[in-house]
Amino acid sequence: MAEVSQRLARSVAALHQNIKMLADAFGTLLADAFHNLALFAIGATTVWSAAAAFIGMVHKGRAELPDILLLFIYLEIGAMVGIYFKTTRLPVRYLIYIAITALSRVLIEIVGADHRTGIDILVVAGAILLLAFAVLVLRIGSHKFPSDRPADLKPGRSTE
């Protein structure tokens, strides 16, 4: 009788483990499918928006600097989506580059439209400088502490 109950307990434990593995695999499949679908939607929307902006410039007969910077923003978003598709890592630096470009557009509009030279220009320029400093810190940090190497391996050294 004890042997039967032990075999039953092992069978139930194995069944539980198999159900857990199946649920984990199904959950991973659903999460990956959502990521891919969302990335495809973001990529398609970026291409659509960039094409619409370009067609608007063509209809206008000229491209002003804010329009060109908008195209650079679309380019950075597209590059960020492409990198995420290939590596499944979101490059934070690209988000900062997008923010710098967007703030540059704001700065150009402030100066170009109203020819103002007040505190708002200093605030936007300071924000751009702060973001540029953040990129510098990220670049130095990723060079000194790369995430794809073991923690005890120093940069520039191999495991051999």
N, C-alpha and C positions, 0 to 999 in steps of 0.2 A: 504493500500500500504506500509506503514511504517513497519507493522508487517511482511509482506512477505520479504521485504528487510533485516529485522533483522534475520529472519529464514534462509535466503539465506547466510547471512554473517556468522551465527553460523555454518551452514553446511559446508561452504568453510573452515572456521577455523578448524573444526573437521577433514575434509578431509586432510587439510595441516598437522595437527598434526599426523594423522594416516600414511601419506606418510613419514613424518620425522621419526616416530618410526620404520617403516618398513625398511627404508634406514639405520638407525642406527643398527638395528638388523642384516641386511644383511652385513653391513660393519664389524661388530664384528665377524660374522661367517667367513667371508673371512680372516680377520686378524688372528683369532684363527686357521683356517685351514692352513694358511701359516706358523705360528709358529710351529704347530705340524709337518707339512711336513719337515720344515727345521731342527727341532730337531731330527726327525727320520733320516734324511740324515746325520746329524752330528754324531749321535750315531752309525749308521751303518758304516760310514766311519771310525770312531774311532775303532770299533771292527775289521773291515777289516784290518786297518793299524797295530793294535796290533797283530793280527794273523799273518800277513805277517812278522812283526819284529820277532815274536817268531819262526816262521818257519825258518827264516834266521839264527837265533841263533842255532837252531837245526842242520841245514845244516853245519854251521860253526864248530859245535862240542863243542862250549863253549859260555858262556855269559860273556862279559866283563862288567865292572861297567857302562860305558855309555849306554850299551844296557839295563841294568836293570833299570837305571834311565829313559830311554825312555819308558819302560813299566809303570813306575810310572806316567809319564806324561799322557799316555793313560788312566790309571786308574783315574786320577784326572779329565780328560775331561769327561770320562764316568760318574763319580759321579756328576759332575756339570750338565750334561745333565739330569741325573736322578732326581736331586733335582729340576731342572727347570720344568720337567714334573709334579712333585708332587705338587710344591708350586707356580709355575709361577713367582718365584723370582730368579734372577741370583746372586748366591753367589760370590761376588767380591773376597773374600778371596781365593777361589779356583783358580781364575786367577793368583793371586799373588803366590800361592803355585806352580802353573805350571811354572811361571817365575823363581822362586827360583830353582826349579828342573832343568830347562833348563840352567840356569846360572851355576849350579853345574856341569852339563855335560860339558859346555864350560871350566870351571876351570879344570876339570879332563883332558880334551883333551889338554889344554895348558901345564899343568904340565907333563902329561904322554907322550905326543908325542915329545915335543921339550926339555923337562926338563928345561924350562925357569923359571927364577925367577925375572922377570922385573916388570915394572909398569903395564903391562896388567893384571897380577895376582891381584895386588892391586885394580885396577879398577873393576874387576869382583867381587872380595871379598867385596868391598865397595858397589857395587850394591846389592849383596845378603844381606848385613847388612841393607841397606836402605829399601829393601823390607820386611825384617823381622820386622823392626821397624814399617813399614806401617801396617803389620798384627797386631802387638801389639796395635797400635792406633785404628784400626778398632774393635778389640776385646773389648778394654776398652770402646770405644764409643758405641758399640752395647749393652754392659752391662749397662752402665749408662743411655743411651738414647735409649731404645728399640723402634722399629718402630711399633710394634703391640699393644702397650699400649697407652692410652690417655696421652697427654703431661703433664697434671697436676698430674699424678699418679707416685709416686716415685718407683724405683726398689725395689722389695721385699714386697711391700704392695699390699693388695687386695682391691677390690672395695666394699667388704662386711663390 
